[in-house]
Amino acid sequence: MSLKEILQSLVEKSVPILLNDSEKDWEAGELLSKLSERTLKTQAHLQHGLYIAEINEGGYLGRVMFKVKPKA
């Protein structure tokens, strides 16, 4: 699944979370409009309640792209 598909799913389901990139908290819809197409095409995995991590070429989880935070 691509990062774009994950973010679109979060927006469609109105999931009440923020995504933190270690600098700022983002809403999923904001990221869809701010990130480059190249970044949005990154294969990724959502671990509900914890993080979104990229999937590397070997099919393994790579770096954590965003930490999941509940909306206050």
CHARMM internal coordinates of N, CA and C (Angstrom, degrees):
IC EDIT
DIST 1 N 1 CA 1.4340
DIST 1 CA 1 C 1.5277
ANGL 1 N 1 CA 1 C 108.14
DIST 1 C 2 N 1.3052
ANGL 1 CA 1 C 2 N 116.45
DIHE 1 N 1 CA 1 C 2 N 139.86
DIST 2 N 2 CA 1.4616
ANGL 1 C 2 N 2 CA 119.85
DIHE 1 CA 1 C 2 N 2 CA -179.64
DIST 2 CA 2 C 1.5263
ANGL 2 N 2 CA 2 C 110.05
DIHE 1 C 2 N 2 CA 2 C -85.40
DIST 2 C 3 N 1.3166
ANGL 2 CA 2 C 3 N 115.49
DIHE 2 N 2 CA 2 C 3 N 161.39
DIST 3 N 3 CA 1.4637
ANGL 2 C 3 N 3 CA 120.87
DIHE 2 CA 2 C 3 N 3 CA 176.46
DIST 3 CA 3 C 1.5275
ANGL 3 N 3 CA 3 C 109.25
DIHE 2 C 3 N 3 CA 3 C -59.12
DIST 3 C 4 N 1.3208
ANGL 3 CA 3 C 4 N 117.10
DIHE 3 N 3 CA 3 C 4 N -38.93
DIST 4 N 4 CA 1.4642
ANGL 3 C 4 N 4 CA 121.31
DIHE 3 CA 3 C 4 N 4 CA 179.13
DIST 4 CA 4 C 1.5263
ANGL 4 N 4 CA 4 C 110.79
DIHE 3 C 4 N 4 CA 4 C -59.89
DIST 4 C 5 N 1.3178
ANGL 4 CA 4 C 5 N 117.67
DIHE 4 N 4 CA 4 C 5 N -45.11
DIST 5 N 5 CA 1.4642
ANGL 4 C 5 N 5 CA 121.58
DIHE 4 CA 4 C 5 N 5 CA 179.73
DIST 5 CA 5 C 1.5273
ANGL 5 N 5 CA 5 C 111.24
DIHE 4 C 5 N 5 CA 5 C -63.33
DIST 5 C 6 N 1.3221
ANGL 5 CA 5 C 6 N 116.74
DIHE 5 N 5 CA 5 C 6 N -40.09
DIST 6 N 6 CA 1.4657
ANGL 5 C 6 N 6 CA 120.68
DIHE 5 CA 5 C 6 N 6 CA 178.23
DIST 6 CA 6 C 1.5269
ANGL 6 N 6 CA 6 C 109.83
DIHE 5 C 6 N 6 CA 6 C -63.19
DIST 6 C 7 N 1.3255
ANGL 6 CA 6 C 7 N 116.98
DIHE 6 N 6 CA 6 C 7 N -48.59
DIST 7 N 7 CA 1.4652
ANGL 6 C 7 N 7 CA 120.97
DIHE 6 CA 6 C 7 N 7 CA -178.84
DIST 7 CA 7 C 1.5277
ANGL 7 N 7 CA 7 C 111.11
DIHE 6 C 7 N 7 CA 7 C -63.54
DIST 7 C 8 N 1.3275
ANGL 7 CA 7 C 8 N 117.62
DIHE 7 N 7 CA 7 C 8 N -41.60
DIST 8 N 8 CA 1.4624
ANGL 7 C 8 N 8 CA 120.89
DIHE 7 CA 7 C 8 N 8 CA 178.49
DIST 8 CA 8 C 1.5264
ANGL 8 N 8 CA 8 C 110.69
DIHE 7 C 8 N 8 CA 8 C -61.80
DIST 8 C 9 N 1.3063
ANGL 8 CA 8 C 9 N 116.72
DIHE 8 N 8 CA 8 C 9 N -40.70
DIST 9 N 9 CA 1.4643
ANGL 8 C 9 N 9 CA 121.30
DIHE 8 CA 8 C 9 N 9 CA 178.73
DIST 9 CA 9 C 1.5311
ANGL 9 N 9 CA 9 C 110.84
DIHE 8 C 9 N 9 CA 9 C -63.09
DIST 9 C 10 N 1.3183
ANGL 9 CA 9 C 10 N 116.79
DIHE 9 N 9 CA 9 C 10 N -42.79
DIST 10 N 10 CA 1.4665
ANGL 9 C 10 N 10 CA 120.63
DIHE 9 CA 9 C 10 N 10 CA 178.79
DIST 10 CA 10 C 1.5285
ANGL 10 N 10 CA 10 C 110.87
DIHE 9 C 10 N 10 CA 10 C -62.62
DIST 10 C 11 N 1.3350
ANGL 10 CA 10 C 11 N 116.42
DIHE 10 N 10 CA 10 C 11 N -40.16
DIST 11 N 11 CA 1.4651
ANGL 10 C 11 N 11 CA 120.94
DIHE 10 CA 10 C 11 N 11 CA 178.99
DIST 11 CA 11 C 1.5287
ANGL 11 N 11 CA 11 C 110.20
DIHE 10 C 11 N 11 CA 11 C -66.72
DIST 11 C 12 N 1.3261
ANGL 11 CA 11 C 12 N 117.24
DIHE 11 N 11 CA 11 C 12 N -47.59
DIST 12 N 12 CA 1.4639
ANGL 11 C 12 N 12 CA 121.58
DIHE 11 CA 11 C 12 N 12 CA -177.88
DIST 12 CA 12 C 1.5256
ANGL 12 N 12 CA 12 C 111.97
DIHE 11 C 12 N 12 CA 12 C -60.74
DIST 12 C 13 N 1.3230
ANGL 12 CA 12 C 13 N 116.24
DIHE 12 N 12 CA 12 C 13 N -36.73
DIST 13 N 13 CA 1.4694
ANGL 12 C 13 N 13 CA 121.07
DIHE 12 CA 12 C 13 N 13 CA -178.21
DIST 13 CA 13 C 1.5282
ANGL 13 N 13 CA 13 C 112.42
DIHE 12 C 13 N 13 CA 13 C -88.80
DIST 13 C 14 N 1.3276
ANGL 13 CA 13 C 14 N 116.82
DIHE 13 N 13 CA 13 C 14 N -0.91
DIST 14 N 14 CA 1.4717
ANGL 13 C 14 N 14 CA 122.32
DIHE 13 CA 13 C 14 N 14 CA -178.17
DIST 14 CA 14 C 1.5276
ANGL 14 N 14 CA 14 C 111.89
DIHE 13 C 14 N 14 CA 14 C 49.73
DIST 14 C 15 N 1.3203
ANGL 14 CA 14 C 15 N 115.59
DIHE 14 N 14 CA 14 C 15 N 46.39
DIST 15 N 15 CA 1.4667
ANGL 14 C 15 N 15 CA 121.49
DIHE 14 CA 14 C 15 N 15 CA 179.89
DIST 15 CA 15 C 1.5284
ANGL 15 N 15 CA 15 C 108.40
DIHE 14 C 15 N 15 CA 15 C -68.05
DIST 15 C 16 N 1.3402
ANGL 15 CA 15 C 16 N 117.52
DIHE 15 N 15 CA 15 C 16 N 125.41
DIST 16 N 16 CA 1.4791
ANGL 15 C 16 N 16 CA 120.94
DIHE 15 CA 15 C 16 N 16 CA -175.22
DIST 16 CA 16 C 1.5305
ANGL 16 N 16 CA 16 C 113.19
DIHE 15 C 16 N 16 CA 16 C -82.41
DIST 16 C 17 N 1.3366
ANGL 16 CA 16 C 17 N 115.61
DIHE 16 N 16 CA 16 C 17 N 70.75
DIST 17 N 17 CA 1.4637
ANGL 16 C 17 N 17 CA 120.65
DIHE 16 CA 16 C 17 N 17 CA 179.60
DIST 17 CA 17 C 1.5220
ANGL 17 N 17 CA 17 C 110.15
DIHE 16 C 17 N 17 CA 17 C -133.42
DIST 17 C 18 N 1.3180
ANGL 17 CA 17 C 18 N 114.45
DIHE 17 N 17 CA 17 C 18 N 163.08
DIST 18 N 18 CA 1.4560
ANGL 17 C 18 N 18 CA 122.58
DIHE 17 CA 17 C 18 N 18 CA 169.89
DIST 18 CA 18 C 1.5150
ANGL 18 N 18 CA 18 C 107.46
DIHE 17 C 18 N 18 CA 18 C -117.76
DIST 18 C 19 N 1.3063
ANGL 18 CA 18 C 19 N 116.79
DIHE 18 N 18 CA 18 C 19 N 151.09
DIST 19 N 19 CA 1.4542
ANGL 18 C 19 N 19 CA 122.49
DIHE 18 CA 18 C 19 N 19 CA 179.11
DIST 19 CA 19 C 1.5169
ANGL 19 N 19 CA 19 C 108.01
DIHE 18 C 19 N 19 CA 19 C -114.39
DIST 19 C 20 N 1.3221
ANGL 19 CA 19 C 20 N 116.60
DIHE 19 N 19 CA 19 C 20 N 123.07
DIST 20 N 20 CA 1.4610
ANGL 19 C 20 N 20 CA 121.65
DIHE 19 CA 19 C 20 N 20 CA -175.38
DIST 20 CA 20 C 1.5157
ANGL 20 N 20 CA 20 C 110.18
DIHE 19 C 20 N 20 CA 20 C -107.67
DIST 20 C 21 N 1.3352
ANGL 20 CA 20 C 21 N 116.00
DIHE 20 N 20 CA 20 C 21 N 129.08
DIST 21 N 21 CA 1.4659
ANGL 20 C 21 N 21 CA 121.45
DIHE 20 CA 20 C 21 N 21 CA 179.89
DIST 21 CA 21 C 1.5357
ANGL 21 N 21 CA 21 C 111.69
DIHE 20 C 21 N 21 CA 21 C -103.98
DIST 21 C 22 N 1.3018
ANGL 21 CA 21 C 22 N 117.08
DIHE 21 N 21 CA 21 C 22 N 22.03
DIST 22 N 22 CA 1.4672
ANGL 21 C 22 N 22 CA 127.48
DIHE 21 CA 21 C 22 N 22 CA -178.87
DIST 22 CA 22 C 1.5266
ANGL 22 N 22 CA 22 C 112.49
DIHE 21 C 22 N 22 CA 22 C 79.32
DIST 22 C 23 N 1.3236
ANGL 22 CA 22 C 23 N 116.87
DIHE 22 N 22 CA 22 C 23 N -4.66
DIST 23 N 23 CA 1.4585
ANGL 22 C 23 N 23 CA 120.29
DIHE 22 CA 22 C 23 N 23 CA 176.37
DIST 23 CA 23 C 1.5201
ANGL 23 N 23 CA 23 C 111.99
DIHE 22 C 23 N 23 CA 23 C -120.58
DIST 23 C 24 N 1.3208
ANGL 23 CA 23 C 24 N 115.88
DIHE 23 N 23 CA 23 C 24 N -32.42
DIST 24 N 24 CA 1.4593
ANGL 23 C 24 N 24 CA 120.41
DIHE 23 CA 23 C 24 N 24 CA -172.87
DIST 24 CA 24 C 1.5154
ANGL 24 N 24 CA 24 C 110.15
DIHE 23 C 24 N 24 CA 24 C -154.88
DIST 24 C 25 N 1.3385
ANGL 24 CA 24 C 25 N 115.92
DIHE 24 N 24 CA 24 C 25 N 152.18
DIST 25 N 25 CA 1.4589
ANGL 24 C 25 N 25 CA 121.80
DIHE 24 CA 24 C 25 N 25 CA 171.89
DIST 25 CA 25 C 1.5236
ANGL 25 N 25 CA 25 C 108.61
DIHE 24 C 25 N 25 CA 25 C -90.66
DIST 25 C 26 N 1.3295
ANGL 25 CA 25 C 26 N 115.63
DIHE 25 N 25 CA 25 C 26 N 136.30
DIST 26 N 26 CA 1.4545
ANGL 25 C 26 N 26 CA 121.82
DIHE 25 CA 25 C 26 N 26 CA -177.87
DIST 26 CA 26 C 1.5197
ANGL 26 N 26 CA 26 C 110.12
DIHE 25 C 26 N 26 CA 26 C -127.21
DIST 26 C 27 N 1.3106
ANGL 26 CA 26 C 27 N 116.32
DIHE 26 N 26 CA 26 C 27 N 150.61
DIST 27 N 27 CA 1.4520
ANGL 26 C 27 N 27 CA 120.94
DIHE 26 CA 26 C 27 N 27 CA 166.41
DIST 27 CA 27 C 1.5188
ANGL 27 N 27 CA 27 C 106.31
DIHE 26 C 27 N 27 CA 27 C -90.49
DIST 27 C 28 N 1.3263
ANGL 27 CA 27 C 28 N 116.58
DIHE 27 N 27 CA 27 C 28 N 152.32
DIST 28 N 28 CA 1.4655
ANGL 27 C 28 N 28 CA 120.96
DIHE 27 CA 27 C 28 N 28 CA -176.83
DIST 28 CA 28 C 1.5275
ANGL 28 N 28 CA 28 C 111.70
DIHE 27 C 28 N 28 CA 28 C -57.04
DIST 28 C 29 N 1.3190
ANGL 28 CA 28 C 29 N 117.85
DIHE 28 N 28 CA 28 C 29 N -41.51
DIST 29 N 29 CA 1.4625
ANGL 28 C 29 N 29 CA 121.44
DIHE 28 CA 28 C 29 N 29 CA -179.94
DIST 29 CA 29 C 1.5188
ANGL 29 N 29 CA 29 C 112.75
DIHE 28 C 29 N 29 CA 29 C -62.65
DIST 29 C 30 N 1.3227
ANGL 29 CA 29 C 30 N 116.52
DIHE 29 N 29 CA 29 C 30 N -36.76
DIST 30 N 30 CA 1.4688
ANGL 29 C 30 N 30 CA 120.39
DIHE 29 CA 29 C 30 N 30 CA 177.46
DIST 30 CA 30 C 1.5195
ANGL 30 N 30 CA 30 C 110.38
DIHE 29 C 30 N 30 CA 30 C -62.45
DIST 30 C 31 N 1.3280
ANGL 30 CA 30 C 31 N 115.99
DIHE 30 N 30 CA 30 C 31 N -43.93
DIST 31 N 31 CA 1.4655
ANGL 30 C 31 N 31 CA 120.02
DIHE 30 CA 30 C 31 N 31 CA -178.89
DIST 31 CA 31 C 1.5211
ANGL 31 N 31 CA 31 C 111.62
DIHE 30 C 31 N 31 CA 31 C -64.04
DIST 31 C 32 N 1.3252
ANGL 31 CA 31 C 32 N 116.48
DIHE 31 N 31 CA 31 C 32 N -36.85
DIST 32 N 32 CA 1.4658
ANGL 31 C 32 N 32 CA 119.39
DIHE 31 CA 31 C 32 N 32 CA 178.05
DIST 32 CA 32 C 1.5244
ANGL 32 N 32 CA 32 C 111.62
DIHE 31 C 32 N 32 CA 32 C -59.50
DIST 32 C 33 N 1.3134
ANGL 32 CA 32 C 33 N 116.59
DIHE 32 N 32 CA 32 C 33 N -35.35
DIST 33 N 33 CA 1.4632
ANGL 32 C 33 N 33 CA 119.10
DIHE 32 CA 32 C 33 N 33 CA -178.25
DIST 33 CA 33 C 1.5298
ANGL 33 N 33 CA 33 C 113.14
DIHE 32 C 33 N 33 CA 33 C -89.17
DIST 33 C 34 N 1.3249
ANGL 33 CA 33 C 34 N 118.61
DIHE 33 N 33 CA 33 C 34 N -18.89
DIST 34 N 34 CA 1.4721
ANGL 33 C 34 N 34 CA 121.90
DIHE 33 CA 33 C 34 N 34 CA -175.50
DIST 34 CA 34 C 1.5322
ANGL 34 N 34 CA 34 C 113.98
DIHE 33 C 34 N 34 CA 34 C -96.97
DIST 34 C 35 N 1.3314
ANGL 34 CA 34 C 35 N 117.18
DIHE 34 N 34 CA 34 C 35 N -33.44
DIST 35 N 35 CA 1.4658
ANGL 34 C 35 N 35 CA 120.02
DIHE 34 CA 34 C 35 N 35 CA -174.36
DIST 35 CA 35 C 1.5270
ANGL 35 N 35 CA 35 C 111.53
DIHE 34 C 35 N 35 CA 35 C -78.15
DIST 35 C 36 N 1.3276
ANGL 35 CA 35 C 36 N 115.65
DIHE 35 N 35 CA 35 C 36 N 151.17
DIST 36 N 36 CA 1.4686
ANGL 35 C 36 N 36 CA 120.66
DIHE 35 CA 35 C 36 N 36 CA 178.49
DIST 36 CA 36 C 1.5332
ANGL 36 N 36 CA 36 C 110.17
DIHE 35 C 36 N 36 CA 36 C -71.87
DIST 36 C 37 N 1.3223
ANGL 36 CA 36 C 37 N 115.74
DIHE 36 N 36 CA 36 C 37 N 157.23
DIST 37 N 37 CA 1.4702
ANGL 36 C 37 N 37 CA 120.21
DIHE 36 CA 36 C 37 N 37 CA 177.59
DIST 37 CA 37 C 1.5303
ANGL 37 N 37 CA 37 C 110.71
DIHE 36 C 37 N 37 CA 37 C -58.67
DIST 37 C 38 N 1.3003
ANGL 37 CA 37 C 38 N 116.36
DIHE 37 N 37 CA 37 C 38 N -37.14
DIST 38 N 38 CA 1.4680
ANGL 37 C 38 N 38 CA 120.28
DIHE 37 CA 37 C 38 N 38 CA 179.26
DIST 38 CA 38 C 1.5273
ANGL 38 N 38 CA 38 C 110.72
DIHE 37 C 38 N 38 CA 38 C -60.59
DIST 38 C 39 N 1.3245
ANGL 38 CA 38 C 39 N 116.78
DIHE 38 N 38 CA 38 C 39 N -45.57
DIST 39 N 39 CA 1.4544
ANGL 38 C 39 N 39 CA 120.87
DIHE 38 CA 38 C 39 N 39 CA 178.91
DIST 39 CA 39 C 1.5215
ANGL 39 N 39 CA 39 C 110.73
DIHE 38 C 39 N 39 CA 39 C -66.33
DIST 39 C 40 N 1.3232
ANGL 39 CA 39 C 40 N 117.16
DIHE 39 N 39 CA 39 C 40 N -41.22
DIST 40 N 40 CA 1.4633
ANGL 39 C 40 N 40 CA 120.70
DIHE 39 CA 39 C 40 N 40 CA -179.43
DIST 40 CA 40 C 1.5313
ANGL 40 N 40 CA 40 C 112.05
DIHE 39 C 40 N 40 CA 40 C -64.67
DIST 40 C 41 N 1.3293
ANGL 40 CA 40 C 41 N 117.86
DIHE 40 N 40 CA 40 C 41 N -25.40
DIST 41 N 41 CA 1.4685
ANGL 40 C 41 N 41 CA 121.77
DIHE 40 CA 40 C 41 N 41 CA 179.21
DIST 41 CA 41 C 1.5283
ANGL 41 N 41 CA 41 C 112.63
DIHE 40 C 41 N 41 CA 41 C -80.04
DIST 41 C 42 N 1.3337
ANGL 41 CA 41 C 42 N 117.70
DIHE 41 N 41 CA 41 C 42 N -7.76
DIST 42 N 42 CA 1.4685
ANGL 41 C 42 N 42 CA 121.77
DIHE 41 CA 41 C 42 N 42 CA -179.78
DIST 42 CA 42 C 1.5182
ANGL 42 N 42 CA 42 C 110.13
DIHE 41 C 42 N 42 CA 42 C -59.10
DIST 42 C 43 N 1.3275
ANGL 42 CA 42 C 43 N 116.08
DIHE 42 N 42 CA 42 C 43 N 131.17
DIST 43 N 43 CA 1.4567
ANGL 42 C 43 N 43 CA 120.11
DIHE 42 CA 42 C 43 N 43 CA 175.21
DIST 43 CA 43 C 1.5251
ANGL 43 N 43 CA 43 C 108.44
DIHE 42 C 43 N 43 CA 43 C -70.16
DIST 43 C 44 N 1.3308
ANGL 43 CA 43 C 44 N 116.09
DIHE 43 N 43 CA 43 C 44 N 132.56
DIST 44 N 44 CA 1.4601
ANGL 43 C 44 N 44 CA 119.65
DIHE 43 CA 43 C 44 N 44 CA -173.32
DIST 44 CA 44 C 1.5178
ANGL 44 N 44 CA 44 C 111.02
DIHE 43 C 44 N 44 CA 44 C -145.66
DIST 44 C 45 N 1.3209
ANGL 44 CA 44 C 45 N 114.36
DIHE 44 N 44 CA 44 C 45 N 168.12
DIST 45 N 45 CA 1.4610
ANGL 44 C 45 N 45 CA 122.27
DIHE 44 CA 44 C 45 N 45 CA 179.15
DIST 45 CA 45 C 1.5200
ANGL 45 N 45 CA 45 C 108.46
DIHE 44 C 45 N 45 CA 45 C -133.82
DIST 45 C 46 N 1.3350
ANGL 45 CA 45 C 46 N 116.21
DIHE 45 N 45 CA 45 C 46 N 131.66
DIST 46 N 46 CA 1.4628
ANGL 45 C 46 N 46 CA 121.67
DIHE 45 CA 45 C 46 N 46 CA 175.21
DIST 46 CA 46 C 1.5134
ANGL 46 N 46 CA 46 C 108.45
DIHE 45 C 46 N 46 CA 46 C -97.29
DIST 46 C 47 N 1.3060
ANGL 46 CA 46 C 47 N 116.82
DIHE 46 N 46 CA 46 C 47 N 118.05
DIST 47 N 47 CA 1.4614
ANGL 46 C 47 N 47 CA 122.20
DIHE 46 CA 46 C 47 N 47 CA 171.34
DIST 47 CA 47 C 1.5256
ANGL 47 N 47 CA 47 C 104.64
DIHE 46 C 47 N 47 CA 47 C -98.60
DIST 47 C 48 N 1.3309
ANGL 47 CA 47 C 48 N 115.83
DIHE 47 N 47 CA 47 C 48 N 100.99
DIST 48 N 48 CA 1.4641
ANGL 47 C 48 N 48 CA 121.30
DIHE 47 CA 47 C 48 N 48 CA -172.84
DIST 48 CA 48 C 1.5233
ANGL 48 N 48 CA 48 C 111.90
DIHE 47 C 48 N 48 CA 48 C -49.98
DIST 48 C 49 N 1.3255
ANGL 48 CA 48 C 49 N 114.21
DIHE 48 N 48 CA 48 C 49 N 131.24
DIST 49 N 49 CA 1.4532
ANGL 48 C 49 N 49 CA 120.98
DIHE 48 CA 48 C 49 N 49 CA 177.65
DIST 49 CA 49 C 1.5182
ANGL 49 N 49 CA 49 C 114.88
DIHE 48 C 49 N 49 CA 49 C 81.10
DIST 49 C 50 N 1.3412
ANGL 49 CA 49 C 50 N 117.94
DIHE 49 N 49 CA 49 C 50 N -5.63
DIST 50 N 50 CA 1.4588
ANGL 49 C 50 N 50 CA 119.90
DIHE 49 CA 49 C 50 N 50 CA -176.17
DIST 50 CA 50 C 1.5242
ANGL 50 N 50 CA 50 C 113.96
DIHE 49 C 50 N 50 CA 50 C -123.23
DIST 50 C 51 N 1.3359
ANGL 50 CA 50 C 51 N 117.55
DIHE 50 N 50 CA 50 C 51 N -61.94
DIST 51 N 51 CA 1.4603
ANGL 50 C 51 N 51 CA 119.82
DIHE 50 CA 50 C 51 N 51 CA -171.95
DIST 51 CA 51 C 1.5240
ANGL 51 N 51 CA 51 C 112.22
DIHE 50 C 51 N 51 CA 51 C -164.28
DIST 51 C 52 N 1.3339
ANGL 51 CA 51 C 52 N 114.68
DIHE 51 N 51 CA 51 C 52 N 167.68
DIST 52 N 52 CA 1.4619
ANGL 51 C 52 N 52 CA 122.88
DIHE 51 CA 51 C 52 N 52 CA 164.69
DIST 52 CA 52 C 1.5225
ANGL 52 N 52 CA 52 C 105.04
DIHE 51 C 52 N 52 CA 52 C -116.97
DIST 52 C 53 N 1.3212
ANGL 52 CA 52 C 53 N 116.54
DIHE 52 N 52 CA 52 C 53 N 122.99
DIST 53 N 53 CA 1.4628
ANGL 52 C 53 N 53 CA 121.49
DIHE 52 CA 52 C 53 N 53 CA -179.25
DIST 53 CA 53 C 1.5256
ANGL 53 N 53 CA 53 C 109.48
DIHE 52 C 53 N 53 CA 53 C -120.36
DIST 53 C 54 N 1.3258
ANGL 53 CA 53 C 54 N 115.01
DIHE 53 N 53 CA 53 C 54 N 147.41
DIST 54 N 54 CA 1.4628
ANGL 53 C 54 N 54 CA 118.35
DIHE 53 CA 53 C 54 N 54 CA 176.21
DIST 54 CA 54 C 1.5255
ANGL 54 N 54 CA 54 C 109.01
DIHE 53 C 54 N 54 CA 54 C -74.50
DIST 54 C 55 N 1.3174
ANGL 54 CA 54 C 55 N 115.15
DIHE 54 N 54 CA 54 C 55 N 155.25
DIST 55 N 55 CA 1.4590
ANGL 54 C 55 N 55 CA 121.44
DIHE 54 CA 54 C 55 N 55 CA 174.79
DIST 55 CA 55 C 1.5184
ANGL 55 N 55 CA 55 C 106.19
DIHE 54 C 55 N 55 CA 55 C -106.72
DIST 55 C 56 N 1.3358
ANGL 55 CA 55 C 56 N 116.63
DIHE 55 N 55 CA 55 C 56 N 123.04
DIST 56 N 56 CA 1.4616
ANGL 55 C 56 N 56 CA 119.54
DIHE 55 CA 55 C 56 N 56 CA -175.91
DIST 56 CA 56 C 1.5311
ANGL 56 N 56 CA 56 C 111.40
DIHE 55 C 56 N 56 CA 56 C -78.45
DIST 56 C 57 N 1.3176
ANGL 56 CA 56 C 57 N 116.29
DIHE 56 N 56 CA 56 C 57 N 177.61
DIST 57 N 57 CA 1.4638
ANGL 56 C 57 N 57 CA 121.61
DIHE 56 CA 56 C 57 N 57 CA -176.21
DIST 57 CA 57 C 1.5197
ANGL 57 N 57 CA 57 C 112.84
DIHE 56 C 57 N 57 CA 57 C -61.09
DIST 57 C 58 N 1.3317
ANGL 57 CA 57 C 58 N 117.19
DIHE 57 N 57 CA 57 C 58 N -26.77
DIST 58 N 58 CA 1.4561
ANGL 57 C 58 N 58 CA 121.27
DIHE 57 CA 57 C 58 N 58 CA 178.57
DIST 58 CA 58 C 1.5187
ANGL 58 N 58 CA 58 C 113.27
DIHE 57 C 58 N 58 CA 58 C -81.21
DIST 58 C 59 N 1.3329
ANGL 58 CA 58 C 59 N 116.32
DIHE 58 N 58 CA 58 C 59 N -3.44
DIST 59 N 59 CA 1.4556
ANGL 58 C 59 N 59 CA 120.54
DIHE 58 CA 58 C 59 N 59 CA 179.06
DIST 59 CA 59 C 1.5229
ANGL 59 N 59 CA 59 C 113.93
DIHE 58 C 59 N 59 CA 59 C 89.31
DIST 59 C 60 N 1.3331
ANGL 59 CA 59 C 60 N 116.26
DIHE 59 N 59 CA 59 C 60 N 9.69
DIST 60 N 60 CA 1.4652
ANGL 59 C 60 N 60 CA 121.05
DIHE 59 CA 59 C 60 N 60 CA -179.35
DIST 60 CA 60 C 1.5192
ANGL 60 N 60 CA 60 C 110.11
DIHE 59 C 60 N 60 CA 60 C -102.37
DIST 60 C 61 N 1.3315
ANGL 60 CA 60 C 61 N 115.36
DIHE 60 N 60 CA 60 C 61 N 157.58
DIST 61 N 61 CA 1.4576
ANGL 60 C 61 N 61 CA 119.41
DIHE 60 CA 60 C 61 N 61 CA 176.02
DIST 61 CA 61 C 1.5125
ANGL 61 N 61 CA 61 C 109.41
DIHE 60 C 61 N 61 CA 61 C -64.61
DIST 61 C 62 N 1.3114
ANGL 61 CA 61 C 62 N 115.54
DIHE 61 N 61 CA 61 C 62 N 133.98
DIST 62 N 62 CA 1.4588
ANGL 61 C 62 N 62 CA 122.22
DIHE 61 CA 61 C 62 N 62 CA 177.33
DIST 62 CA 62 C 1.5148
ANGL 62 N 62 CA 62 C 109.87
DIHE 61 C 62 N 62 CA 62 C -106.56
DIST 62 C 63 N 1.3089
ANGL 62 CA 62 C 63 N 115.60
DIHE 62 N 62 CA 62 C 63 N -139.03
DIST 63 N 63 CA 1.4660
ANGL 62 C 63 N 63 CA 120.18
DIHE 62 CA 62 C 63 N 63 CA -175.96
DIST 63 CA 63 C 1.5276
ANGL 63 N 63 CA 63 C 111.38
DIHE 62 C 63 N 63 CA 63 C -69.15
DIST 63 C 64 N 1.3071
ANGL 63 CA 63 C 64 N 114.64
DIHE 63 N 63 CA 63 C 64 N 150.48
DIST 64 N 64 CA 1.4611
ANGL 63 C 64 N 64 CA 120.82
DIHE 63 CA 63 C 64 N 64 CA 174.85
DIST 64 CA 64 C 1.5219
ANGL 64 N 64 CA 64 C 107.41
DIHE 63 C 64 N 64 CA 64 C -77.10
DIST 64 C 65 N 1.3101
ANGL 64 CA 64 C 65 N 116.19
DIHE 64 N 64 CA 64 C 65 N 123.75
DIST 65 N 65 CA 1.4598
ANGL 64 C 65 N 65 CA 121.24
DIHE 64 CA 64 C 65 N 65 CA -178.90
DIST 65 CA 65 C 1.5349
ANGL 65 N 65 CA 65 C 110.93
DIHE 64 C 65 N 65 CA 65 C -88.18
DIST 65 C 66 N 1.3339
ANGL 65 CA 65 C 66 N 115.99
DIHE 65 N 65 CA 65 C 66 N -41.08
DIST 66 N 66 CA 1.4616
ANGL 65 C 66 N 66 CA 121.69
DIHE 65 CA 65 C 66 N 66 CA -178.62
DIST 66 CA 66 C 1.5187
ANGL 66 N 66 CA 66 C 109.66
DIHE 65 C 66 N 66 CA 66 C -144.77
DIST 66 C 67 N 1.3151
ANGL 66 CA 66 C 67 N 115.95
DIHE 66 N 66 CA 66 C 67 N 138.03
DIST 67 N 67 CA 1.4626
ANGL 66 C 67 N 67 CA 122.12
DIHE 66 CA 66 C 67 N 67 CA 171.14
DIST 67 CA 67 C 1.5200
ANGL 67 N 67 CA 67 C 107.24
DIHE 66 C 67 N 67 CA 67 C -91.85
DIST 67 C 68 N 1.3139
ANGL 67 CA 67 C 68 N 116.15
DIHE 67 N 67 CA 67 C 68 N 140.41
DIST 68 N 68 CA 1.4508
ANGL 67 C 68 N 68 CA 121.94
DIHE 67 CA 67 C 68 N 68 CA -179.71
DIST 68 CA 68 C 1.5163
ANGL 68 N 68 CA 68 C 109.92
DIHE 67 C 68 N 68 CA 68 C -90.35
DIST 68 C 69 N 1.3363
ANGL 68 CA 68 C 69 N 115.66
DIHE 68 N 68 CA 68 C 69 N 130.91
DIST 69 N 69 CA 1.4560
ANGL 68 C 69 N 69 CA 121.50
DIHE 68 CA 68 C 69 N 69 CA 178.40
DIST 69 CA 69 C 1.5344
ANGL 69 N 69 CA 69 C 108.44
DIHE 68 C 69 N 69 CA 69 C -127.89
DIST 69 C 70 N 1.3184
ANGL 69 CA 69 C 70 N 118.05
DIHE 69 N 69 CA 69 C 70 N 140.09
DIST 70 N 70 CA 1.4648
ANGL 69 C 70 N 70 CA 118.80
DIHE 69 CA 69 C 70 N 70 CA 175.37
DIST 70 CA 70 C 1.5283
ANGL 70 N 70 CA 70 C 110.16
DIHE 69 C 70 N 70 CA 70 C -69.15
DIST 70 C 71 N 1.3174
ANGL 70 CA 70 C 71 N 115.93
DIHE 70 N 70 CA 70 C 71 N 145.82
DIST 71 N 71 CA 1.4626
ANGL 70 C 71 N 71 CA 120.23
DIHE 70 CA 70 C 71 N 71 CA 175.95
DIST 71 CA 71 C 1.5139
ANGL 71 N 71 CA 71 C 108.43
DIHE 70 C 71 N 71 CA 71 C -74.22
DIST 71 C 72 N 1.3000
ANGL 71 CA 71 C 72 N 115.80
DIHE 71 N 71 CA 71 C 72 N 136.15
DIST 72 N 72 CA 1.4699
ANGL 71 C 72 N 72 CA 119.64
DIHE 71 CA 71 C 72 N 72 CA -179.94
DIST 72 CA 72 C 1.5072
ANGL 72 N 72 CA 72 C 111.47
DIHE 71 C 72 N 72 CA 72 C -80.05
END
COOR INIT
IC SEED 1 N 1 CA 1 C
IC BUILD
